[in-house]
């Protein structure tokens, strides 16, 4: 079983390296958004796309086990979106993403946002060629998620704590959550955001802008 897993990851990493080289050559910034189901990834993406309108070429690769609902929501904003259905698979892999990217017409210096399948386990192991993994945790979940799913938080460079507009109505300890995340990954950056109220969105957009600028050099 260990050998099989090593072979699968080695093959995936080869595809990821090919994706990374392709995107680097095009000056593209790619971010891989990962979370459990219901964290608000797609709502955050829709709001992000609206706020970035006209600033950069932008496209989204959507991962789900079934349906094209999320891709349709993204396309309704006017952005390009390709849906990848994994069936029984619990994550996107680099080969799937590479094929999806071939169907996109994303100009040089653009922004590629990858919305992974809702899962805090499998996607942690699979490099897609992205510049950064961004783990999304909503305040409607438990603050101990970083301790329960440490590999995902360790693999991510940024944590977005979402739905913070709901904090007055919930028993969620933000300080404890951030402490847990930093125990797992002392270097993880954290932004608190709400796609509904707009709180923290400027910081998130600034993070993306910084990535887009860096990818062009």
N, C-alpha and C positions, 0 to 999 in steps of 0.2 A: 504493500500500500504506500509506503514511504517513497519507493522508487517511482511508482506511478505518479504520485503528487509532484515529485521533483521534475519528471519528464513534462508534465502538463505546464508547470510554471516556467520551465526553461523555454518551451515552445512559445508560450504567451509573451515572455520577456523579449524574445527575438522579434515578434510582431510589434511589441511596444517600442522597441528601439527604432524600428523602421518608421513607425508613426512619428516618433519624436524627431527623427532626422527630417522627415517630410515637413513637419510643422515648423521646425526651426528654419529650414530653407525658405519657407514662405513668410517668416516673421510673425507667426500666429501664436497667440497666448491661449493655452488650453487648460481649463480647470475641471476637475472631476468632482461633482457634488454627490456626496454619499450620506445616507441617513436611514433610519427605520421608516416604515410606512407611516404616513400621516403627519410628518414633521413640517409640512408646508413648503417642500422644495419647489413644486410647480408654481404655486402662488408667488413665492419669492422670485422665481425666474420671470414670470409675467410682469411683475412690478419692476424688476431690474431692467428688462428689455425696454419697457416704456420710458424709464428714466434715462436710458442710454441712447434713445432714438436719435439717429443721425450722427452720432459721435464716431462710431466705428462700424466696419462690416462685422456682422454677427450671425452666428448660426448655432443651432442646438441639436445634439444627438440625445434622443430620449430612450431610456431603457425601461421596459416593463415586461412582466411575464406574459400578459395578455392585454388586448385593446390598444387603440391608438388615441385614447382620450387626451392624454397629456400633450402629445404632439399637436393635436387639433387646437388645444388651448394656446399653445405657443404660436402656431401659424396664424391664429386670429389676431395676434399683435402685429402681423406683417413680417415677422422674422422667419427665416428658413428653419425647418425642423424635419429631421428624419427619425422615424420610429423604428426601434429595434425590439422585437418581441423574442424573449429568451425561452418561451415555453415553460418547461419545468426548471430551467436554469435560474440560479439565484443571484446572478451578477452579469455584468457585461465583461467581455474579454477584449483583448487588444485586436484580435482578428476581426471580430464583429464591428468594432469601432472603425477600424481601417476601411472596411468595405462600406460602411455607412458614410464615412467622410468622402469617399469617391463620388458619391451621389450629390454632394453639396457643391455649390459654386461660391466659395468663400474667398474674397479678395485678399491680397497681401496685407499683412499688418492687422488682421482681423482678430476677433474674439470667438473662441469655440468653447461652449459650455456643454458639458456632458452630465446629464441627469441619470445617475445609476439606478439600478433596481433597488427598491426599498429593502435594505438588509444591512445590518451592522457587523456581519461576520465575513461572508465570502469576498465582498469587494475589497476588503483590506489587503488581500493577498495578491490582487491582480492589478499590475501596472498597465495603464492604457496608453502610456506615452505622454501623459499630462504633465504640466509644470508643477501643479499642486493638487493634492486632495483637499477638499473642503468638507468637513463633517458638520452636519446640521443637526442640532438637538433642540427640540421645542420645549417650552416650559410646561407643556401638558404631559410630558414624560417624566420619568424619575430622574432626580438629580444625580443618582448613582450610576447612570448609564456609562460614564467613562470607566468606572471600575468593573462593570459587568462585561464590557466589550473593549478591553484595553487595546487590542491590536489595531482597531480602527482609529482610535484617538491618537495612538502612537504614530500611525502612518500619515496623519493629517497635519498640515501646516497651519490651518486656520479652522477654528470652530465658530460657527454662527449659532448663537442662542436666539431662537426665533419665537415669535408670538409673545414678545415681552409686554405687549399691551394688555395681556391677560393676567399679568402678575398680581394685580390687586385682588383678583378673584380666586387665586390659587394658593395652596400651601407648598410653595416651591422655594427652596433655599438657594439663591443664586450664588452666594459666597461659597457654600459647600460644594456646589456643582463645579465652579471654577477651580476650587482647590483640588477636587478629584481629577479633573482634566489635567491639571499641571503636575499632579503626582505621576500620572501616566506619561505625560509628555511636557517636561519643563519649558520647552521652547514654543509650545503651541500659542498662537495668537488668538485672541478672543474678541468677537464683536457681538454686541447685543442689538438685535434688530426686530422690527415689526413691519412687515409688508403692508399691514392694514393702516397703521398710524403714521408710518414713515420714519419712526424713530430708528436711528442708527443706519439708515440707508445711505446717507452721504459717506459714512466711513467705509461701507461695503463697496460702493461705487469707486471710491478713491483707491481701494485695494486692487480692484479690477483694472482701473486706469494705470496704476503703477505697473501691473503685470503686462499690460498691452504695450506700454512704453518700453519696458525692458526687453520684450520679445523682438522688438524692431531693430535692436542693436546687435 
